[in-house]
Every structure is written in C-alpha cells, then in structure tokens.
C-alpha cells in the first residue's frame, strides 16, 4: 500500500520543482513566486515543516539541485531571470560575518530557524531562461550542468571550494549542433515492446492523433509555427551516475523530441555518443536508411518536446536505464548499452552505444512534467498534468508495469485499481 501525506499551501504560486537532499531528511521547493523553501522532517512525528525560506531570484525559479554533502550543504537554483545561483547553508550566530561579495537571505520559520542561506555565486552566462540545473556525481568534483532556452549546455567547475565564489565555465556547447562520435547505424532503436499501451511507433495511431488535438496547447492547425515558441519546447539534463564511463550526461533541448547522450572529456570537445529518438525517422536512421522522406512531406506528426529526463543508478547492471517524459503524455524507459571493450568506430574512435525502448506508457494522457528514479533504479515515478504521480516497476520477467498512482483527489475506485496494479507488479 502506498502511504502519502499532503502539505497544504506550500507556496504562494505554482510549484515548479521539489528536490530531496542526500539523506532524504530535507527537501527544497521552488515556485513561480520567486522563493525557495527548505523543509525538514521531524523523524519522531513524521511531520515536515519549513526550516528556511527566502526570495532567491527576480523571476520564476525553474529548478533546484543539492550538491553531495561531502562539499557541504550547498544548493543551486535556476531561474527565468537567466541566472543560476549557488547557495550555502550556514549555522546562524550573532557574530557570524559574511564573506565579501556574498549576501544572506532567510526568514524565521514557525518555531524559529537556526540557519541561514547565503548566496555564494551567480552564474550569468545564459542567453535564455535557465530551465535545468544539476550537480555532477561527487566523484567528478564540485561541478554542475545547466541548460537554457538558447539550447546551450554549460558545465561549471568550482575552483575555490572553501568559499564557493569562483566558478569556471569549463564547457559551453549547443546541444542541437553537437558532433556525433559514432555513425547513425550504431544507434539501434527497438520498437513494439510488450509494455506499449498503443500501437507500435511505426506510425501514429488514431487515438494518439485525437489526443494530441485535444492538448491544452491547441491543435497543430491552429498554431502556426508550432515548436518555434519557448512554451512548446523542453530543456532537461541528467548525469550518468556511474564513474566508469566518465562524465556522460543526457540532454534534451527545444522541440526535437530527442535526447542526446553527451560525452564530456577534458581532452576534446563534447560529442554525442547516442541519440534517443522514438520517432519513425529515428528508427529509419537507426536502420541505416538515409534516403527517407523529405522533411515536411511525411505523414508522421510533428515531434513533441521531451520535458524531463532521469538517468537511473546502475546498481551493477550491464546496461543503463534512462527515463524520459514528453509533452505528448508518454513516459518512455530506454535501455542503453555502452560499447563493449574493443568495439570502436574506425575513423572517429567513438564508442558504439546502442539503445532500445524497454517501456512506453501514455497513462497520463497529458504533458509529463517530471520523471525520477528511486535510489536503486528499480522504481520509476512520473508526474503529469493530469494531477497524478504514477509509479512504474519491472516484473520478474523484466516487463515494466504500473505499480500504482497517487493523486491529491482520489476516489475509492482509483484506490482499488491502484492496489490491483501494485499486486500485479509484485
């Protein structure tokens, strides 16, 4: 049985992101109200309460991310004001003095607050609204990645960990024009898995087309230049958690409907190891067909932007699992296999990574805003505009099924259906 709790009136406006810290005893929330709130858990009562809150940006905040605790209690926030800010928690004392070029922001929470958060740095290189920020796995050092609506992926590295004031922009690349490290024929994409809830992806089903026409964004015919506006796009990133493969990150930008697996190397410019493309065009490229239909003349619908991506912890698997959520309401789980030892391309020297779709669900029937894995990479959660958080879990046979759903408003019939799905997943 899924146990849930409800926290009322978290922010004064729409909540945009929630992020737990390493230990799961605190989480940060951000909102269109330009504020960040830090919540702490009372383990004796199980009640969450506000520990700190402050106005962090001059525009809506899109994402927050915690650094690994070995670097201290550090939080990064991304905003529509085109900045990323680095915050550090400090124990409050009356004699505490701020370091130069920093500011402090905190408000007394109910019952009193014993900490305050100080702004240590502001990263202002983005030429568009910053939609995602994520710290790198701790074994790569104190680094973070950002992506903004200018389609640029930026990697920053902290040069002074004692003060957190100096951050170097080590990489800045346009995701849409990244060079490919291996030939398209190495991008193996399989379709028609047992978990697909519609027809195979060789063509758009009638139900999918009808569903797309009913999207809140409006019909394709009613919006000239669909995909040219910022509201139609999706910008997301997620780091590979495993150290062995080096600095690898999954990134999506714009309205392409694809995710690129990007290799970050200190000795050369970032390159694309693999492109995750669920469209029929992507399948055609995977099969080595370069003489397909001319763009614009295909009967296939326009791609829907990928709004969220999450790279699962490997936990000893020989392959990776990457989850994506899109504006078309689909949650997809990709099975990505890195190159085997000695399996390299002849000319470029790039690794031959392959991918297949392990599961494809459209239960949300509306845009998916977030996907996230549990700590072992065995359970996936997804949140959509249908107002529900849905859980997905693989059976013993490796087939992904629904493991239940959670909603603020839930009927008895939905409760029964949730229990049946959870039982089937077990």
N, C-alpha and C positions, 0 to 999 in steps of 0.2 A: 504494500500500500504506500502511495506517495504521500508524504507529510509536507504540508505547506503552511506558510504564515503570511500575513498581509500587513504591510506598513502603510498607513494612510498618509496622504499629503506630504510626500517625500520632498517635493519641490513646488515652487510657485508656477511652473510651466512644464511643458513636455519633457519627460526624462529621456535623455539621449544615450546614456551608457551607464553600465554598472561593472565594476571590476573588483574582484577579491584580491587581498594580499596573499603572500606566500603561505601563511599559516591558516588562512580562512577565518580569522578572528576579527578582521576588519574588512570593510569594503568601501569603495569610493563611488559616489554617484555624481553625475553632471547633467546639466539641463540647458534648455533654451533661456533660462533666467540668468545665465552667465555665472552661476555659482557652482562650487564644488562642495560636497558634504562628505565627511568621513564618519562612518558608522562603526561602532564597536559592539561586540557580543558579550553580554553578561552570561557566562557559562553556567552559573548557578540557577538562573531563571530562564535562560534561552531567549531573552529579550534583547532586541537591537535598539540602540539609542544613538543620537547624534553626538559625536565627540568634538567635531570642529566643522565650521562652515565659513566660507568667505567668497567674495566676488573675485573671480580669478581672471576674467577676460572682459574685453569690451564688446563682445558679440557672443552668440550662442557657442557652447562648448560641444564638440562632437565626440571626443574620446578621452579616456584616461587610462593610464597604464602604470603599474607598480614595477619598480626595479627589484632585483633579487636582494634579500635582506643582508647579504654579506657586504653590500655597499652602503647600508644604512636604510633609513625609512625615507624613500625617495619616490615621488610621483611625477609623472609627466602628463600634461594636458594639451590637447589640440583644439583649435578653435576656428570659427569662421572669420575671425579677425586676422587670419593668415599668420598666426604665430603658434609656436609650441613653447610652453613654459615648463621649467623644471622647479619642483617644489621639494623642500626638505622639512621634515618634522623635527622640532627642537623641544626639549623639555623646558617648560616656562619657569623662569626665576625673575625676580625683580631686578637683578643686576645683570641679566643677560644683555650683551651688546651685539647689535647686528654687524655683520661684516660689510665692508664698503660695497656699494653698488647692489645692494640687496634690499628687499622690502619684506615686511612681515604682515600677515593677514590672518586674523582669526576672530571668532566671536565666541562668547561664553555660551556653551550649550546648556541645556537644562541640567541642573545639578552641578554645574561648574566644569571647567575644562582645564587640564593641566598641561596642555601642549599648544604649540602654535606652529603654523606652517609658513616658511619663509621662501620667497621667490629667489632662486639662485641664478637663473639664466633665462633669457628669452631668445628663441631661435626664429629669425625673421627672414629666412631666405625664400620662403614660398611665395609664388606669384599667383596663387589662387587659395581658396579656402582649404584648410588642412582637415582632411576627413579621417585620418587614422594615424595613430602613433603606437609603437610597441617596442619595449626594451628587448634587446637581444638576449639569448640564453647567457647565463652568467659566466660560462667558461670562455666566452669571447671577449670578456671585459665589459666595462660600463659603456655600452653602445645602445643607440636606439635608431629605429627606422620610422620615417614618416612618408605619407603620400598625400598629395593635394590635387586639386582640380586642374592644375596645369599639367597633370599626368606625369609629374616627376617624382621618382623615388629618391629619397635622400637618406643617407646614413651618416649619423653623427657619432663622434667618439669623445668622451670626456678626457681632457688632458690633465686636469687637476682634480683628482677625486676628493682631496681634502676640503676644497672649497666649492666644487661643482659649478664654478663660474665660467670656466673656459671649455667650450665645446668646438671641436673641429669638424667641418663638413668634409668627410672623407670620400663620399661618393654622391654624385648627383646625375641621374640618368632619366631620360624619357622612356617610360615603360613601353609606349607604343612603337618605339623605333629601336628597341634593343636588338643587337645582333644575335643570331642563333648559333649555338655551339655545335649543333648536330643537324643532319638533314631531316626534312619533314617525314621521310619514310620511317624514321625511328620513333615517331610519335604514334604508337599503337593505341587506338581507342576502340574498345569493345562496347557493343550496344545490346539491348534486349536482355537484361538480367532478370532473374525471377522476381526481383523486388520492384520492378517498374509498375507503376499504377495505371499507366496509359499504354498506348501502342508504342512500338519501338521508335527511336528517334530518327528513323529514316525519312520521316515526313511528319508534318504537323497534323495531329488528329483534329477532327471537327470540334470535339469538346474543348481542346486547348485553344483553338481559334475563337470559339464563342466566349471562353473565359477571358481571353485577352481583350476582347472587345468590351467586356464589362468592367475592366480595370478602372480604378478611380482616376488614372491618368488620362482616360479618354481613348477613343478609338484611333487606329492608325490613320484613317482617312481624315479624321477631324483635327489632326495636329500636323500641320506641315512642318517638315524638318525634324521629325521625331528623332531624338537622340542627340540633337545639337545643343540642347539646353542642359544646364548643370543639374536641373531637377531630375532628368532622365538617367543620369549616369550613376556609376557606383565605383567607389575607390576604397580598397581594402588591402591589408597585408597580414601575413602571419609567418613567423620564423619557423624553420625546421629545428626541432628540439634536440636532435641527435648531433653530437660533436663530431662523429667520424666523417661526415660528408662535408665538413667545413661550413662556412657561412652561406646558407641557402635560404631564400625567402620566397614565399608565394605572394604575388602581387596582381591585383586587378585594377584596371582604370578605364574610365569612360563608359561607352555603350557597346563595347566589342563583344561582351558576353563570354569572355575567356579569362583564364588565369594563367599567368606566366610564372614558371619556376626559374628563379634568377640565382645564378652563382655569383657571390661576391668574393673577389680574390684581391689580395694586396699587390699582386704582381701584374695584373692586367685589368682591363675594363670589365664591368659586369656583363655577363652573357646569359642568354636564355637557354636553359637545359631542356625545357619541355613546355609545351603549351596545352593546357587543358581546355578543349573546345568541344562542347556537347552537340554542336550543330551538325547537320548533314555535310556542310562544307568541311568542317573539321574532320569528319570521318573520311571524306574523299581524299583530303591531304594525307591522312594517316595511311591510306592505302596506296599512296604514291601517285594519285591521279591529279595531274596538274593541268588538265585540259577540260576542266569543268565548265559550268555555265558562267557567262559573263556576269559580274556583279550588277545587281539591279534587274536582271532578267529572270531570276529564279522565282519559283512559286513559294519558296520557303519564307516564313515570316521573318521580320527583322529581329535580330538578336535582342534579348533583354539583358540589361546590365547585371553583373554579379555584384551584390551589395556587401557580402560578407564571406570571409574565408577563415578556416581554422585548421591548422596542422596538428594532427594528433601526436601525443607522445608515443614513441615506438614500442617501448616495453619489450624489447627482444625480438620483435617481428622482423622478418627478412624484407619487408616492404613497408611503405608509408601509407597512411590514410589521411586524405585531405577532404574536408567537407566544405561545400560552397552553398550559398543561398542567393537566389536571384529575384529580380522584380517580377518574373513570371510565376512566382509561387513555388518553384521547385527547390527541394533540398537534395543535393547530389553528394554521394560519397565516392571519392576516387581512390582507387588502389594504384599506387605509384611504386614502380620498381626501379631502383637505381641500376646503373650499369654494373655488370659483373666484372670481376677483375680481368683486365686484359681486353675488355670489349670496348674499343675506342674507334672513333672515326678516322678515316685515312688521312684527310687533309687538315681538318681543323683541330683534331686532337680532343674534341669534345666528347663527354661521356654520353652513352646511348641510354637515356632514360625512357621508360615506357609507362603508359597509364591505361587503365580501363575503368569504366563506371561500375562500381560494386552495388550501388543502390541509387534509385531515383524516385523521390516521393513528391506529390503535389497536394498533400493533405491540407496545407494552409490555404490554398486557393486565393492567395493574395501575396503581396510582396513579402519576402523574408528579410527581416532586419538583422538577425544575428544567429550564428551557429557557434557552438562551443563544445569542447570535449571534456570528459572527466579526467582525473589525474592519470588514469591508466589507459586512456584512449579506447575504452570498450563501450562507452555510452555517449551518444551524441544528443545534445539538446538544441532545439531551434525555436526561434520566436518570430512570429509573423504579424502582419496587420490584421489578422483575424482575432487578435487578442488572446492567443493561446501560446503556451510553451509546450512543445511536443518532444518526447524522448524517443530515441531510436537505439536498438540494441541488436547485435547479431546472435542468431541461434547457434546451437552446437554445430550445425552443418554450414555455418558461415553465411547464412541468408539474413539480411537485415530486415527487421520488422519493427512496427510501432510498439513501444513499451509503455504508452500512456500519454496523457496530456494534462495540462494544468491551465486553468483559467480563473480570472477573478470572479466571474459569474459562471456557475457550473450546475447543471441540472442533475437530477438523480439518474436519468437515462445516460448522461455522459459519464457519470461516476461508474455506472455498471459497465459501460463499454470500455472505460479505461482499465478497470480491473481485468476484464476478459483479455484485452491486448497484452497487459503485463503478464498474465498467466501463459498466454501463447508464446511470448518471447522467452519465458523461462523454459 
